[in-house]
Amino acid sequence: METYLLEWAQLLVRWLHVIVAIAWIGSSFYFVFLDSNLVPPQDPALKDKGVGGEMWAVHGGGFYNPQKYAGAPGHINSTLHWFYWESYATWLSGFALFAMMYLWQAPTFLIDTSVMAWSPAAAITTALAFLVGFWLFYHALCKALFNHPQGQAWVGAIMLVLVAALCWLACQLFAGRAAFVLMGAAIIIGLIVALRPAPASVDVSTAPVSFEEVQAIVNQRCISCHGDQVQMKNLRLDSADQIRANAQNIYQQVVVLKQMPMNNTTGLTEPERQALGRWFLAASTP
Ligand code: HEC
């Protein structure tokens, strides 16, 4: 009876897994298509809002006009649809399958005594530690290198070495198929947690920003290169008038293009960047 129920459960979860995975890949394809077909907006109102690209499409009898912001939008005034259930559901159903097959039936599928003869309890604990350990390490690594100028390249290089080492290790511990399913699950858990936008960019704070706050940010983050000692590109920002006169340019460089501060040497934080954006947008909308 148990085997019979397990077979059915596996069949149903396997279908769920395939279908949600199709939804995940499908939505990824749609966004890849969208990104590669965006054109810079012509309408000045869109540019001022911070829109970096838009497209027109028709589907099923309706016209669609998606717009992509170059940075975080100043404010979001309706529900934010966040595309994560596709990937979460794929991982969760995949993990359920993994648990039913490789953990529940560890002696048959997880353990290969010719590779390593150990107890199911030890093998199962090690397999789970792989997943949790990989996720925590990846998370800590991304956090540690988040503000580093070459952070992405470093994370990529370190993970490449780590994944290769873990594949080797998994093959020394588990049955062949289990080893690779386990690595797949570990990589995806890292990926979908990392794909979560950083809290700062989701925290769509709409608190008004005073000019004093703006000046404090500029004094701390900009005047080392745009002050009385050094004036990069002939730009000085060490007085209120100069900041006001260059507001549009500051908004473009800091919020839209994210070029300033140069290489973020002065460590401008994401909330500070957004505060500059909200200040400019509030000042420029009547
Ligand atoms: C490490 C030095 C450095 C820091 C810090 C820095 N900048 Fe700059 N900034 C530059 C350099 C260099 C250029 C010229 C870049 C170029 O032309 O490609 C520049 C150019 C600019 C420009 C464009 C000027 C123009 O008319 O083309 C603006 C606006 C600007 N910075 C604003 C800021 C603001 C606002 C901050 C603080 C949030 C800041 N910068 C921090 C070095 C810096």
py3Dmol code that shows the C-alpha trace and the ligand (Angstrom):
import py3Dmol

protein = """\
ATOM      1  CA  MET A   1       0.000   0.000   0.000  1.00  0.00           C
ATOM      2  CA  GLU A   2       2.765   2.435   0.927  1.00  0.00           C
ATOM      3  CA  THR A   3       4.600   1.787  -2.337  1.00  0.00           C
ATOM      4  CA  TYR A   4       1.365   2.246  -4.252  1.00  0.00           C
ATOM      5  CA  LEU A   5       0.618   5.621  -2.634  1.00  0.00           C
ATOM      6  CA  LEU A   6       4.200   6.721  -3.064  1.00  0.00           C
ATOM      7  CA  GLU A   7       4.031   5.905  -6.785  1.00  0.00           C
ATOM      8  CA  TRP A   8       0.906   8.001  -7.193  1.00  0.00           C
ATOM      9  CA  ALA A   9       2.297  10.875  -5.176  1.00  0.00           C
ATOM     10  CA  GLN A  10       5.442  10.811  -7.269  1.00  0.00           C
ATOM     11  CA  LEU A  11       3.471  10.844 -10.495  1.00  0.00           C
ATOM     12  CA  LEU A  12       1.359  13.832  -9.435  1.00  0.00           C
ATOM     13  CA  VAL A  13       4.257  15.830  -8.014  1.00  0.00           C
ATOM     14  CA  ARG A  14       6.315  15.075 -11.121  1.00  0.00           C
ATOM     15  CA  TRP A  15       3.562  16.595 -13.288  1.00  0.00           C
ATOM     16  CA  LEU A  16       3.328  19.613 -11.028  1.00  0.00           C
ATOM     17  CA  HIS A  17       7.096  20.025 -11.187  1.00  0.00           C
ATOM     18  CA  VAL A  18       7.181  19.927 -15.000  1.00  0.00           C
ATOM     19  CA  ILE A  19       4.259  22.327 -15.374  1.00  0.00           C
ATOM     20  CA  VAL A  20       5.524  24.965 -12.931  1.00  0.00           C
ATOM     21  CA  ALA A  21       9.005  24.655 -14.451  1.00  0.00           C
ATOM     22  CA  ILE A  22       7.490  25.416 -17.874  1.00  0.00           C
ATOM     23  CA  ALA A  23       5.784  28.454 -16.342  1.00  0.00           C
ATOM     24  CA  TRP A  24       9.111  29.584 -14.867  1.00  0.00           C
ATOM     25  CA  ILE A  25      11.108  29.170 -18.077  1.00  0.00           C
ATOM     26  CA  GLY A  26       8.237  30.644 -20.079  1.00  0.00           C
ATOM     27  CA  SER A  27       8.097  33.805 -18.006  1.00  0.00           C
ATOM     28  CA  SER A  28      11.908  34.065 -18.184  1.00  0.00           C
ATOM     29  CA  PHE A  29      11.723  33.849 -21.993  1.00  0.00           C
ATOM     30  CA  TYR A  30       9.067  36.529 -22.032  1.00  0.00           C
ATOM     31  CA  PHE A  31      11.243  38.896 -20.013  1.00  0.00           C
ATOM     32  CA  VAL A  32      14.300  38.144 -22.154  1.00  0.00           C
ATOM     33  CA  PHE A  33      12.196  38.995 -25.205  1.00  0.00           C
ATOM     34  CA  LEU A  34      10.922  42.148 -23.521  1.00  0.00           C
ATOM     35  CA  ASP A  35      14.419  43.308 -22.532  1.00  0.00           C
ATOM     36  CA  SER A  36      15.814  42.761 -25.994  1.00  0.00           C
ATOM     37  CA  ASN A  37      12.971  44.669 -27.695  1.00  0.00           C
ATOM     38  CA  LEU A  38      12.740  47.737 -25.490  1.00  0.00           C
ATOM     39  CA  VAL A  39      13.331  51.070 -27.208  1.00  0.00           C
ATOM     40  CA  PRO A  40      14.309  54.307 -25.437  1.00  0.00           C
ATOM     41  CA  PRO A  41      11.162  56.369 -24.743  1.00  0.00           C
ATOM     42  CA  GLN A  42      10.430  59.447 -26.909  1.00  0.00           C
ATOM     43  CA  ASP A  43       7.966  61.028 -24.529  1.00  0.00           C
ATOM     44  CA  PRO A  44       9.826  63.440 -22.184  1.00  0.00           C
ATOM     45  CA  ALA A  45       7.330  62.649 -19.406  1.00  0.00           C
ATOM     46  CA  LEU A  46       8.446  59.009 -19.492  1.00  0.00           C
ATOM     47  CA  LYS A  47      12.126  59.971 -19.466  1.00  0.00           C
ATOM     48  CA  ASP A  48      11.572  62.220 -16.462  1.00  0.00           C
ATOM     49  CA  LYS A  49       9.875  59.381 -14.605  1.00  0.00           C
ATOM     50  CA  GLY A  50      13.105  57.411 -15.064  1.00  0.00           C
ATOM     51  CA  VAL A  51      11.825  55.047 -17.790  1.00  0.00           C
ATOM     52  CA  GLY A  52      14.807  53.671 -19.725  1.00  0.00           C
ATOM     53  CA  GLY A  53      12.918  51.583 -22.298  1.00  0.00           C
ATOM     54  CA  GLU A  54       9.392  50.762 -23.471  1.00  0.00           C
ATOM     55  CA  MET A  55       7.658  48.636 -26.072  1.00  0.00           C
ATOM     56  CA  TRP A  56       4.300  48.289 -27.738  1.00  0.00           C
ATOM     57  CA  ALA A  57       2.728  44.882 -28.272  1.00  0.00           C
ATOM     58  CA  VAL A  58      -0.636  43.439 -29.160  1.00  0.00           C
ATOM     59  CA  HIS A  59      -1.928  40.137 -27.835  1.00  0.00           C
ATOM     60  CA  GLY A  60      -5.365  38.598 -27.557  1.00  0.00           C
ATOM     61  CA  GLY A  61      -7.163  41.739 -28.641  1.00  0.00           C
ATOM     62  CA  GLY A  62      -5.436  44.198 -26.299  1.00  0.00           C
ATOM     63  CA  PHE A  63      -2.571  46.658 -26.652  1.00  0.00           C
ATOM     64  CA  TYR A  64       0.208  46.472 -24.080  1.00  0.00           C
ATOM     65  CA  ASN A  65       2.805  49.145 -23.356  1.00  0.00           C
ATOM     66  CA  PRO A  66       5.303  47.801 -20.802  1.00  0.00           C
ATOM     67  CA  GLN A  67       7.909  50.276 -19.526  1.00  0.00           C
ATOM     68  CA  LYS A  68      11.193  49.427 -17.870  1.00  0.00           C
ATOM     69  CA  TYR A  69      12.701  51.793 -15.335  1.00  0.00           C
ATOM     70  CA  ALA A  70      16.443  52.337 -15.475  1.00  0.00           C
ATOM     71  CA  GLY A  71      16.646  52.466 -11.665  1.00  0.00           C
ATOM     72  CA  ALA A  72      14.162  51.861  -8.862  1.00  0.00           C
ATOM     73  CA  PRO A  73      10.947  53.809  -9.507  1.00  0.00           C
ATOM     74  CA  GLY A  74      10.191  56.770  -7.251  1.00  0.00           C
ATOM     75  CA  HIS A  75       6.937  55.224  -6.153  1.00  0.00           C
ATOM     76  CA  ILE A  76       4.628  52.356  -7.050  1.00  0.00           C
ATOM     77  CA  ASN A  77       0.961  53.123  -6.705  1.00  0.00           C
ATOM     78  CA  SER A  78      -0.629  49.722  -7.253  1.00  0.00           C
ATOM     79  CA  THR A  79       0.047  46.052  -6.557  1.00  0.00           C
ATOM     80  CA  LEU A  80       3.610  45.033  -7.370  1.00  0.00           C
ATOM     81  CA  HIS A  81       3.478  41.704  -9.210  1.00  0.00           C
ATOM     82  CA  TRP A  82       6.610  39.921  -8.258  1.00  0.00           C
ATOM     83  CA  PHE A  83       7.534  36.956 -10.432  1.00  0.00           C
ATOM     84  CA  TYR A  84       8.780  34.447  -7.933  1.00  0.00           C
ATOM     85  CA  TRP A  85       6.104  31.781  -7.497  1.00  0.00           C
ATOM     86  CA  GLU A  86       7.180  30.064 -10.727  1.00  0.00           C
ATOM     87  CA  SER A  87      10.695  29.482  -9.442  1.00  0.00           C
ATOM     88  CA  TYR A  88       9.651  28.821  -5.848  1.00  0.00           C
ATOM     89  CA  ALA A  89       7.027  26.279  -6.930  1.00  0.00           C
ATOM     90  CA  THR A  90       9.589  24.575  -9.170  1.00  0.00           C
ATOM     91  CA  TRP A  91      12.023  24.282  -6.300  1.00  0.00           C
ATOM     92  CA  LEU A  92       9.428  23.201  -3.758  1.00  0.00           C
ATOM     93  CA  SER A  93       7.907  20.512  -6.002  1.00  0.00           C
ATOM     94  CA  GLY A  94      11.388  19.384  -7.013  1.00  0.00           C
ATOM     95  CA  PHE A  95      12.416  19.145  -3.393  1.00  0.00           C
ATOM     96  CA  ALA A  96       9.230  17.177  -2.614  1.00  0.00           C
ATOM     97  CA  LEU A  97      10.182  14.710  -5.371  1.00  0.00           C
ATOM     98  CA  PHE A  98      13.715  14.531  -4.067  1.00  0.00           C
ATOM     99  CA  ALA A  99      12.411  13.842  -0.557  1.00  0.00           C
ATOM    100  CA  MET A 100      10.005  11.125  -1.747  1.00  0.00           C
ATOM    101  CA  MET A 101      12.569   9.356  -3.846  1.00  0.00           C
ATOM    102  CA  TYR A 102      16.012   9.940  -2.469  1.00  0.00           C
ATOM    103  CA  LEU A 103      15.354  10.641   1.204  1.00  0.00           C
ATOM    104  CA  TRP A 104      12.339   8.396   1.884  1.00  0.00           C
ATOM    105  CA  GLN A 105      13.971   5.546  -0.028  1.00  0.00           C
ATOM    106  CA  ALA A 106      17.526   6.451   0.885  1.00  0.00           C
ATOM    107  CA  PRO A 107      18.886   2.880   1.003  1.00  0.00           C
ATOM    108  CA  THR A 108      17.802   2.344  -2.634  1.00  0.00           C
ATOM    109  CA  PHE A 109      18.391   5.711  -4.283  1.00  0.00           C
ATOM    110  CA  LEU A 110      20.590   7.950  -2.131  1.00  0.00           C
ATOM    111  CA  ILE A 111      23.125   5.398  -0.949  1.00  0.00           C
ATOM    112  CA  ASP A 112      25.342   3.386  -3.229  1.00  0.00           C
ATOM    113  CA  THR A 113      27.323   1.092  -0.939  1.00  0.00           C
ATOM    114  CA  SER A 114      30.068   0.741  -3.537  1.00  0.00           C
ATOM    115  CA  VAL A 115      30.610   4.513  -3.311  1.00  0.00           C
ATOM    116  CA  MET A 116      30.093   4.905   0.442  1.00  0.00           C
ATOM    117  CA  ALA A 117      28.574   2.423   2.873  1.00  0.00           C
ATOM    118  CA  TRP A 118      26.829   4.472   5.539  1.00  0.00           C
ATOM    119  CA  SER A 119      23.552   4.598   7.426  1.00  0.00           C
ATOM    120  CA  PRO A 120      20.468   6.241   5.856  1.00  0.00           C
ATOM    121  CA  ALA A 121      20.339   8.726   8.759  1.00  0.00           C
ATOM    122  CA  ALA A 122      23.919   9.877   8.136  1.00  0.00           C
ATOM    123  CA  ALA A 123      23.408  10.086   4.358  1.00  0.00           C
ATOM    124  CA  ILE A 124      20.118  12.022   4.683  1.00  0.00           C
ATOM    125  CA  THR A 125      21.601  14.490   7.177  1.00  0.00           C
ATOM    126  CA  THR A 126      24.591  15.080   4.922  1.00  0.00           C
ATOM    127  CA  ALA A 127      22.354  15.613   1.874  1.00  0.00           C
ATOM    128  CA  LEU A 128      20.263  18.193   3.741  1.00  0.00           C
ATOM    129  CA  ALA A 129      23.405  19.871   5.064  1.00  0.00           C
ATOM    130  CA  PHE A 130      24.579  20.236   1.446  1.00  0.00           C
ATOM    131  CA  LEU A 131      21.451  22.199   0.575  1.00  0.00           C
ATOM    132  CA  VAL A 132      21.337  24.385   3.654  1.00  0.00           C
ATOM    133  CA  GLY A 133      25.108  24.934   3.686  1.00  0.00           C
ATOM    134  CA  PHE A 134      25.207  25.903   0.009  1.00  0.00           C
ATOM    135  CA  TRP A 135      22.354  28.345   0.396  1.00  0.00           C
ATOM    136  CA  LEU A 136      23.768  30.007   3.536  1.00  0.00           C
ATOM    137  CA  PHE A 137      27.243  30.289   2.024  1.00  0.00           C
ATOM    138  CA  TYR A 138      25.952  31.760  -1.241  1.00  0.00           C
ATOM    139  CA  HIS A 139      23.763  34.197   0.627  1.00  0.00           C
ATOM    140  CA  ALA A 140      26.639  35.349   2.864  1.00  0.00           C
ATOM    141  CA  LEU A 141      28.960  35.660  -0.146  1.00  0.00           C
ATOM    142  CA  CYS A 142      26.494  37.823  -2.091  1.00  0.00           C
ATOM    143  CA  LYS A 143      25.950  40.022   0.943  1.00  0.00           C
ATOM    144  CA  ALA A 144      29.673  40.395   1.600  1.00  0.00           C
ATOM    145  CA  LEU A 145      30.474  41.368  -2.007  1.00  0.00           C
ATOM    146  CA  PHE A 146      27.308  43.353  -2.714  1.00  0.00           C
ATOM    147  CA  ASN A 147      29.000  46.748  -2.757  1.00  0.00           C
ATOM    148  CA  HIS A 148      32.287  45.583  -4.212  1.00  0.00           C
ATOM    149  CA  PRO A 149      32.849  47.055  -7.704  1.00  0.00           C
ATOM    150  CA  GLN A 150      33.706  43.645  -9.193  1.00  0.00           C
ATOM    151  CA  GLY A 151      31.347  41.821  -6.830  1.00  0.00           C
ATOM    152  CA  GLN A 152      29.480  39.923  -9.541  1.00  0.00           C
ATOM    153  CA  ALA A 153      32.629  38.618 -11.175  1.00  0.00           C
ATOM    154  CA  TRP A 154      34.012  37.515  -7.811  1.00  0.00           C
ATOM    155  CA  VAL A 155      30.822  35.745  -6.811  1.00  0.00           C
ATOM    156  CA  GLY A 156      30.776  34.040 -10.229  1.00  0.00           C
ATOM    157  CA  ALA A 157      34.386  32.878  -9.958  1.00  0.00           C
ATOM    158  CA  ILE A 158      34.090  31.647  -6.367  1.00  0.00           C
ATOM    159  CA  MET A 159      30.864  29.793  -7.100  1.00  0.00           C
ATOM    160  CA  LEU A 160      32.342  28.151 -10.184  1.00  0.00           C
ATOM    161  CA  VAL A 161      35.147  26.672  -8.088  1.00  0.00           C
ATOM    162  CA  LEU A 162      32.788  25.774  -5.238  1.00  0.00           C
ATOM    163  CA  VAL A 163      30.239  24.046  -7.486  1.00  0.00           C
ATOM    164  CA  ALA A 164      32.976  22.006  -9.162  1.00  0.00           C
ATOM    165  CA  ALA A 165      34.374  20.988  -5.770  1.00  0.00           C
ATOM    166  CA  LEU A 166      30.930  20.101  -4.423  1.00  0.00           C
ATOM    167  CA  CYS A 167      30.085  18.016  -7.515  1.00  0.00           C
ATOM    168  CA  TRP A 168      33.241  16.055  -6.913  1.00  0.00           C
ATOM    169  CA  LEU A 169      32.452  15.679  -3.200  1.00  0.00           C
ATOM    170  CA  ALA A 170      28.827  14.645  -3.856  1.00  0.00           C
ATOM    171  CA  CYS A 171      30.087  11.915  -6.208  1.00  0.00           C
ATOM    172  CA  GLN A 172      32.345  10.588  -3.420  1.00  0.00           C
ATOM    173  CA  LEU A 173      29.367  10.332  -1.048  1.00  0.00           C
ATOM    174  CA  PHE A 174      26.144   9.553  -2.885  1.00  0.00           C
ATOM    175  CA  ALA A 175      24.810   7.365  -5.681  1.00  0.00           C
ATOM    176  CA  GLY A 176      25.463   8.995  -9.079  1.00  0.00           C
ATOM    177  CA  ARG A 177      21.968  10.192  -9.886  1.00  0.00           C
ATOM    178  CA  ALA A 178      21.359  11.431  -6.339  1.00  0.00           C
ATOM    179  CA  ALA A 179      24.624  13.385  -6.417  1.00  0.00           C
ATOM    180  CA  PHE A 180      23.622  15.394  -9.477  1.00  0.00           C
ATOM    181  CA  VAL A 181      19.998  15.907  -8.430  1.00  0.00           C
ATOM    182  CA  LEU A 182      21.319  17.206  -5.120  1.00  0.00           C
ATOM    183  CA  MET A 183      23.689  19.655  -6.817  1.00  0.00           C
ATOM    184  CA  GLY A 184      20.890  20.850  -9.098  1.00  0.00           C
ATOM    185  CA  ALA A 185      18.660  21.515  -6.098  1.00  0.00           C
ATOM    186  CA  ALA A 186      21.493  23.308  -4.286  1.00  0.00           C
ATOM    187  CA  ILE A 187      22.229  25.595  -7.245  1.00  0.00           C
ATOM    188  CA  ILE A 188      18.573  26.457  -7.752  1.00  0.00           C
ATOM    189  CA  ILE A 189      17.986  27.228  -4.085  1.00  0.00           C
ATOM    190  CA  GLY A 190      20.920  29.659  -4.236  1.00  0.00           C
ATOM    191  CA  LEU A 191      19.657  31.144  -7.491  1.00  0.00           C
ATOM    192  CA  ILE A 192      16.073  31.806  -6.481  1.00  0.00           C
ATOM    193  CA  VAL A 193      17.063  33.305  -3.174  1.00  0.00           C
ATOM    194  CA  ALA A 194      19.572  35.540  -4.969  1.00  0.00           C
ATOM    195  CA  LEU A 195      17.010  36.555  -7.608  1.00  0.00           C
ATOM    196  CA  ARG A 196      14.964  38.117  -4.846  1.00  0.00           C
ATOM    197  CA  PRO A 197      15.466  41.863  -5.260  1.00  0.00           C
ATOM    198  CA  ALA A 198      17.543  43.408  -2.515  1.00  0.00           C
ATOM    199  CA  PRO A 199      15.213  44.628   0.244  1.00  0.00           C
ATOM    200  CA  ALA A 200      16.251  48.245  -0.333  1.00  0.00           C
ATOM    201  CA  SER A 201      14.924  48.300  -3.889  1.00  0.00           C
ATOM    202  CA  VAL A 202      11.629  46.701  -2.862  1.00  0.00           C
ATOM    203  CA  ASP A 203      11.201  48.968   0.084  1.00  0.00           C
ATOM    204  CA  VAL A 204       9.341  51.515  -1.945  1.00  0.00           C
ATOM    205  CA  SER A 205       9.599  54.175   0.679  1.00  0.00           C
ATOM    206  CA  THR A 206       7.674  57.282  -0.243  1.00  0.00           C
ATOM    207  CA  ALA A 207       8.746  59.382   2.729  1.00  0.00           C
ATOM    208  CA  PRO A 208       9.364  62.958   1.612  1.00  0.00           C
ATOM    209  CA  VAL A 209      13.031  63.949   1.513  1.00  0.00           C
ATOM    210  CA  SER A 210      14.075  67.322   2.854  1.00  0.00           C
ATOM    211  CA  PHE A 211      16.721  69.434   1.163  1.00  0.00           C
ATOM    212  CA  GLU A 212      18.891  69.103   4.303  1.00  0.00           C
ATOM    213  CA  GLU A 213      18.947  65.313   3.861  1.00  0.00           C
ATOM    214  CA  VAL A 214      19.952  65.738   0.216  1.00  0.00           C
ATOM    215  CA  GLN A 215      22.719  68.146   1.140  1.00  0.00           C
ATOM    216  CA  ALA A 216      23.969  65.781   3.856  1.00  0.00           C
ATOM    217  CA  ILE A 217      24.157  62.919   1.333  1.00  0.00           C
ATOM    218  CA  VAL A 218      25.967  65.079  -1.232  1.00  0.00           C
ATOM    219  CA  ASN A 219      28.418  66.369   1.391  1.00  0.00           C
ATOM    220  CA  GLN A 220      29.228  62.860   2.486  1.00  0.00           C
ATOM    221  CA  ARG A 221      29.282  61.108  -0.898  1.00  0.00           C
ATOM    222  CA  CYS A 222      30.090  63.621  -3.616  1.00  0.00           C
ATOM    223  CA  ILE A 223      32.158  66.615  -2.598  1.00  0.00           C
ATOM    224  CA  SER A 224      35.399  64.641  -2.353  1.00  0.00           C
ATOM    225  CA  CYS A 225      35.292  64.783  -6.173  1.00  0.00           C
ATOM    226  CA  HIS A 226      32.968  67.751  -6.691  1.00  0.00           C
ATOM    227  CA  GLY A 227      34.025  70.223  -3.985  1.00  0.00           C
ATOM    228  CA  ASP A 228      36.450  73.076  -3.474  1.00  0.00           C
ATOM    229  CA  GLN A 229      39.541  70.845  -3.752  1.00  0.00           C
ATOM    230  CA  VAL A 230      38.609  68.749  -6.748  1.00  0.00           C
ATOM    231  CA  GLN A 231      36.001  69.550  -9.405  1.00  0.00           C
ATOM    232  CA  MET A 232      35.560  66.545 -11.653  1.00  0.00           C
ATOM    233  CA  LYS A 233      33.992  67.582 -14.965  1.00  0.00           C
ATOM    234  CA  ASN A 234      34.033  71.164 -13.622  1.00  0.00           C
ATOM    235  CA  LEU A 235      31.162  70.355 -11.335  1.00  0.00           C
ATOM    236  CA  ARG A 236      30.981  71.696  -7.770  1.00  0.00           C
ATOM    237  CA  LEU A 237      28.292  70.537  -5.406  1.00  0.00           C
ATOM    238  CA  ASP A 238      29.432  72.121  -2.152  1.00  0.00           C
ATOM    239  CA  SER A 239      26.651  74.674  -1.868  1.00  0.00           C
ATOM    240  CA  ALA A 240      22.868  74.510  -1.814  1.00  0.00           C
ATOM    241  CA  ASP A 241      22.591  76.634  -4.968  1.00  0.00           C
ATOM    242  CA  GLN A 242      24.932  74.397  -6.913  1.00  0.00           C
ATOM    243  CA  ILE A 243      23.015  71.291  -5.851  1.00  0.00           C
ATOM    244  CA  ARG A 244      19.700  72.862  -6.859  1.00  0.00           C
ATOM    245  CA  ALA A 245      21.084  74.119 -10.175  1.00  0.00           C
ATOM    246  CA  ASN A 246      22.378  70.626 -11.027  1.00  0.00           C
ATOM    247  CA  ALA A 247      19.397  68.670  -9.706  1.00  0.00           C
ATOM    248  CA  GLN A 248      18.415  67.212 -13.077  1.00  0.00           C
ATOM    249  CA  ASN A 249      21.992  66.230 -13.879  1.00  0.00           C
ATOM    250  CA  ILE A 250      22.459  64.682 -10.429  1.00  0.00           C
ATOM    251  CA  TYR A 251      19.247  62.704 -10.886  1.00  0.00           C
ATOM    252  CA  GLN A 252      20.414  61.420 -14.274  1.00  0.00           C
ATOM    253  CA  GLN A 253      23.889  60.428 -13.108  1.00  0.00           C
ATOM    254  CA  VAL A 254      22.996  59.016  -9.693  1.00  0.00           C
ATOM    255  CA  VAL A 255      19.511  57.581  -9.997  1.00  0.00           C
ATOM    256  CA  VAL A 256      18.919  56.798 -13.670  1.00  0.00           C
ATOM    257  CA  LEU A 257      22.374  55.867 -14.920  1.00  0.00           C
ATOM    258  CA  LYS A 258      23.863  54.950 -11.547  1.00  0.00           C
ATOM    259  CA  GLN A 259      27.240  56.225 -12.819  1.00  0.00           C
ATOM    260  CA  MET A 260      27.823  58.397  -9.781  1.00  0.00           C
ATOM    261  CA  PRO A 261      29.532  58.276  -7.356  1.00  0.00           C
ATOM    262  CA  MET A 262      32.278  57.049  -9.691  1.00  0.00           C
ATOM    263  CA  ASN A 263      32.650  53.286  -8.937  1.00  0.00           C
ATOM    264  CA  ASN A 264      30.738  54.113  -5.783  1.00  0.00           C
ATOM    265  CA  THR A 265      34.035  54.831  -4.039  1.00  0.00           C
ATOM    266  CA  THR A 266      32.217  56.855  -1.394  1.00  0.00           C
ATOM    267  CA  GLY A 267      29.794  54.020  -0.592  1.00  0.00           C
ATOM    268  CA  LEU A 268      26.460  55.644  -1.478  1.00  0.00           C
ATOM    269  CA  THR A 269      23.776  53.286  -0.136  1.00  0.00           C
ATOM    270  CA  GLU A 270      20.682  52.191  -2.066  1.00  0.00           C
ATOM    271  CA  PRO A 271      18.270  54.065   0.282  1.00  0.00           C
ATOM    272  CA  GLU A 272      20.363  57.223  -0.197  1.00  0.00           C
ATOM    273  CA  ARG A 273      20.217  56.828  -3.974  1.00  0.00           C
ATOM    274  CA  GLN A 274      16.454  56.442  -3.770  1.00  0.00           C
ATOM    275  CA  ALA A 275      16.173  59.441  -1.485  1.00  0.00           C
ATOM    276  CA  LEU A 276      17.960  61.593  -4.107  1.00  0.00           C
ATOM    277  CA  GLY A 277      15.509  60.251  -6.686  1.00  0.00           C
ATOM    278  CA  ARG A 278      12.429  61.015  -4.596  1.00  0.00           C
ATOM    279  CA  TRP A 279      13.724  64.498  -3.813  1.00  0.00           C
ATOM    280  CA  PHE A 280      14.226  65.318  -7.496  1.00  0.00           C
ATOM    281  CA  LEU A 281      10.920  63.812  -8.629  1.00  0.00           C
ATOM    282  CA  ALA A 282       8.973  65.563  -5.863  1.00  0.00           C
ATOM    283  CA  ALA A 283      10.639  68.892  -6.680  1.00  0.00           C
ATOM    284  CA  SER A 284      10.006  68.523 -10.411  1.00  0.00           C
ATOM    285  CA  THR A 285       6.320  67.479 -10.268  1.00  0.00           C
ATOM    286  CA  PRO A 286       4.026  70.459  -9.737  1.00  0.00           C
TER     287      PRO A 286
END
"""
ligand_1 = """\
43
HEC
C 35.519 59.327 -7.025
C 35.166 60.598 -7.604
C 33.705 60.945 -7.753
C 32.699 60.919 -6.815
C 32.793 60.446 -5.377
C 31.528 61.453 -7.457
N 31.810 61.808 -8.748
Fe 30.553 62.682 -10.073
N 31.994 62.620 -11.509
C 33.265 62.101 -11.350
C 33.936 62.076 -12.632
C 35.356 61.557 -12.887
C 33.020 62.583 -13.581
C 33.202 62.711 -15.072
C 32.763 61.389 -15.667
C 32.701 61.377 -17.172
O 32.640 62.411 -17.784
O 32.616 60.255 -17.669
C 31.829 62.929 -12.844
C 30.677 63.461 -13.418
C 29.533 63.787 -12.720
C 28.357 64.397 -13.299
C 28.200 64.758 -14.776
C 28.708 66.153 -15.015
C 28.443 66.521 -16.472
O 27.967 67.639 -16.665
O 28.671 65.718 -17.348
C 27.452 64.545 -12.305
C 26.070 65.169 -12.399
C 28.039 64.025 -11.095
N 29.286 63.555 -11.392
C 27.381 63.972 -9.880
C 27.891 63.331 -8.770
C 27.149 63.157 -7.546
C 25.747 63.679 -7.289
C 27.945 62.461 -6.703
C 27.600 61.983 -5.315
C 26.442 61.162 -5.167
C 29.203 62.231 -7.389
N 29.119 62.755 -8.641
C 30.299 61.589 -6.820
C 33.836 61.680 -10.156
C 33.132 61.499 -8.967
"""
view = py3Dmol.view(width=600, height=400)
view.addModel(protein, "pdb")
view.setStyle({"model": 0}, {"cartoon": {"style": "trace"}})
view.addModel(ligand_1, "xyz")
view.setStyle({"model": 1}, {"stick": {}})
view.zoomTo()
view.show()
